[in-house]
Amino acid sequence: MARDRYLWNSGEDTIHDKRLEKTITTKKQKRENFWFYHKWHVIVSLCCLVLVALFLFDMFNKEVADYEIAILTQTATFDEDRAKIKATAESVAEDLNGDGKVLVTVNEYLINGNSEKDMAYIARLTNDLSNYQSMIFIVDDNNLTNYQQQNPGLFAYADGATPPEDAVDFDQIGIRWKDCSLLNSIDMNMEFDLQGGGTQSVDTQKMYQNMRVCIRSKAFDAGQNPDLEKRYGANQTLYQKLTGQDK
């Protein structure tokens, strides 16, 4: 065949010649050979181990909040204000999970009717409401009315009683911030830098005066949710302290 004619007497077969195979004899050569063929496997494996280690570290060292307070408003609040609300609540709250310290988380939901910007906040708030994540709310009138109409009985009356489904007396829900002596006494003076130089002092307490401090209505079966019942009771006590009803 033509193929055989081209290969005839073409020389010795050197491809499988044992004498030409590279022999690895030293430990260094073995390491270099292993690294050459497996370095990417090693790198990817190490990266996976680091990610797993970071995940586990975060999971076991993450602080769990004893209480969560939500601010539901049309106007963005300042980080400094939320930090002061958090500190005030922690000063009168009790350790709920037994870790030796009191931790309060303040969640902000900025919902002002701008559908595009509201979507992310609405999704988070929906999850919050579904899981009783935040039980104490600081709410402006518009959002309180909207959410109370959409979810009858969502927020309780000032004394903690659940409004009937056909209730429209939203002015009886919660307590005005300005009537909560503890919250109304927080020093919220802030210094803002002016473009032309100098500073201006602003009391951001004015932003909260007409907001309502509310607690979620107790719309769950306590017998089937003992942990939720315990957490609700602790939040109710904190709500009473923040609104001055404990006196």
C-alpha positions in Angstrom: 0.0 0.0 0.0 1.1 3.6 -0.6 1.1 4.2 3.2 3.6 1.3 3.8 5.8 2.6 1.0 6.2 6.0 2.7 7.0 4.4 6.1 9.3 1.7 4.8 12.9 2.1 6.2 11.9 5.4 7.7 14.0 4.6 10.8 13.7 3.1 14.2 10.6 3.6 16.3 11.8 6.1 19.0 8.4 7.2 20.4 8.3 4.2 22.8 12.0 3.8 23.3 12.5 3.2 27.0 15.9 4.8 26.8 14.5 8.2 25.9 11.9 8.3 28.6 12.6 10.9 31.3 13.3 9.2 34.6 12.3 11.0 37.8 14.6 9.9 40.6 15.0 12.7 43.2 12.3 14.0 45.6 12.8 17.5 44.1 12.1 16.2 40.6 9.0 14.4 41.9 7.7 17.6 43.6 8.3 19.6 40.4 6.6 17.0 38.3 3.6 16.9 40.6 3.4 20.7 40.7 3.6 20.9 36.9 0.7 18.6 36.4 -1.5 19.4 39.4 -0.8 23.0 40.4 -4.3 24.2 39.3 -6.0 21.4 41.2 -4.1 22.4 44.3 -4.8 26.1 43.9 -8.6 25.5 43.3 -8.7 23.1 46.3 -7.0 25.7 48.6 -9.4 28.4 47.5 -12.4 26.2 48.3 -10.9 25.4 51.7 -10.4 29.1 52.4 -14.0 29.9 51.4 -15.4 27.1 53.6 -13.3 28.2 56.5 -14.5 31.8 56.2 -18.1 30.7 55.9 -17.8 28.5 59.1 -15.9 31.3 61.0 -18.7 33.8 60.1 -21.4 31.3 61.0 -20.0 30.5 64.4 -18.9 34.0 65.3 -21.8 36.0 63.9 -23.6 37.9 66.7 -27.3 37.2 66.9 -29.5 40.2 67.7 -31.7 40.0 70.8 -34.2 42.5 69.3 -34.7 44.1 65.9 -36.4 47.5 65.4 -37.6 48.6 62.0 -37.8 52.2 60.7 -40.4 52.3 58.0 -40.4 55.8 56.4 -40.5 57.8 53.2 -37.4 59.8 54.2 -33.9 58.3 54.6 -32.6 58.5 58.2 -29.0 59.1 59.2 -26.6 56.3 60.3 -25.8 58.4 63.4 -29.5 58.6 64.4 -30.0 54.8 63.9 -26.9 54.2 66.1 -28.4 56.4 68.8 -31.8 54.6 68.7 -29.9 51.3 68.9 -27.9 52.4 71.9 -31.0 53.8 73.7 -32.8 50.5 73.2 -29.9 48.5 74.3 -29.6 50.5 77.5 -33.1 49.4 78.7 -33.4 46.0 77.1 -32.5 42.6 78.6 -30.3 39.8 77.3 -32.7 37.6 75.5 -30.5 34.9 74.0 -28.2 34.4 77.0 -24.9 35.3 75.4 -24.1 37.8 78.1 -24.8 41.0 76.2 -27.7 42.9 74.7 -27.7 43.5 70.9 -30.3 45.5 69.1 -30.4 45.8 65.3 -32.1 48.7 63.6 -33.4 48.0 60.1 -34.4 50.8 57.7 -37.1 50.4 55.0 -37.3 53.4 52.8 -40.6 53.2 50.9 -41.8 56.5 49.3 -43.8 55.5 46.3 -40.9 55.3 43.9 -41.6 51.8 42.5 -38.1 51.1 41.1 -36.3 52.2 44.3 -38.9 50.7 46.6 -38.7 47.1 45.2 -35.6 46.0 47.2 -36.9 47.5 50.4 -40.4 46.0 49.9 -38.9 42.6 49.3 -36.9 42.8 52.6 -39.8 44.2 54.5 -42.1 41.4 53.2 -39.6 38.9 54.5 -39.3 40.8 57.8 -43.1 40.8 58.3 -43.5 37.2 57.4 -41.0 36.0 59.9 -41.7 38.4 62.8 -38.1 39.6 62.4 -38.7 43.1 63.6 -41.5 43.5 66.2 -41.1 47.1 67.1 -41.6 49.6 64.3 -41.0 53.4 64.0 -43.4 54.3 61.2 -44.5 57.5 59.4 -48.2 58.1 58.9 -48.3 57.3 55.2 -46.6 53.9 55.5 -48.6 53.0 58.6 -51.9 53.7 56.8 -50.9 51.9 53.7 -49.6 48.7 55.4 -52.4 48.7 58.0 -54.9 48.8 55.1 -53.1 46.0 53.2 -52.6 43.9 56.3 -55.5 44.6 58.7 -54.4 44.3 62.3 -50.7 44.4 61.3 -49.7 46.9 64.0 -51.3 46.9 67.5 -53.0 49.7 69.4 -51.0 51.7 71.9 -51.9 49.2 74.6 -50.9 46.2 72.5 -54.4 45.1 71.6 -55.0 43.9 68.1 -57.3 46.1 66.0 -60.2 44.4 64.3 -59.9 43.8 60.6 -62.4 46.6 59.7 -60.6 49.1 62.0 -59.9 52.6 60.5 -58.9 54.3 63.7 -55.2 54.4 62.7 -54.5 57.3 65.0 -54.9 54.9 67.9 -52.1 52.6 66.7 -48.8 52.9 68.5 -47.6 56.1 70.2 -46.2 59.3 68.7 -42.4 59.6 69.0 -42.8 63.0 70.6 -44.9 61.4 73.4 -42.2 58.8 74.1 -40.0 60.6 76.7 -37.1 58.2 76.4 -36.8 58.4 72.6 -37.7 62.1 72.5 -34.8 62.9 74.9 -32.1 61.4 72.6 -29.5 64.0 71.6 -29.7 64.1 67.8 -27.9 67.3 67.1 -25.6 66.9 64.2 -23.0 69.2 62.6 -23.0 69.5 58.8 -20.2 71.1 56.8 -21.3 74.0 54.6 -20.0 74.4 51.0 -18.8 77.9 51.6 -17.0 76.8 54.8 -18.1 76.5 58.4 -20.7 74.2 59.9 -24.4 74.2 60.7 -26.0 72.4 63.6 -29.2 70.5 62.9 -31.5 68.7 65.4 -32.7 65.7 63.5 -35.2 64.9 66.3 -37.6 66.9 64.2 -37.7 64.2 61.6 -39.2 61.7 64.1 -41.6 63.8 66.1 -44.8 62.7 64.3 -43.7 59.1 63.6 -45.4 56.4 65.5 -43.7 53.8 67.6 -45.6 50.6 67.2 -45.5 46.9 68.0 -46.7 44.1 65.8 -50.0 42.6 66.7 -49.7 39.1 68.2 -51.2 37.2 65.3 -49.7 33.7 65.9 -50.5 30.6 68.0 -48.4 30.9 71.1 -48.8 27.2 71.8 -47.2 26.2 68.5 -44.5 28.9 68.7 -43.0 29.0 72.2 -39.8 30.6 71.0 -41.7 33.3 69.1 -43.9 33.8 72.2 -40.9 34.3 74.4 -39.4 36.8 71.9 -42.6 38.6 71.5 -43.0 39.0 75.3 -39.5 40.5 75.5 -40.1 42.9 72.6 -43.4 43.9 74.3 -41.5 44.8 77.5 -38.9 46.8 75.4 -41.8 48.5 73.6 -43.3 49.6 76.9 -40.0 51.0 78.1 -39.4 52.9 74.9 -42.8 54.4 74.9 -43.0 55.0 78.7 -45.9 52.6 79.3 -43.8 50.8 81.9 -44.3 53.6 84.4 
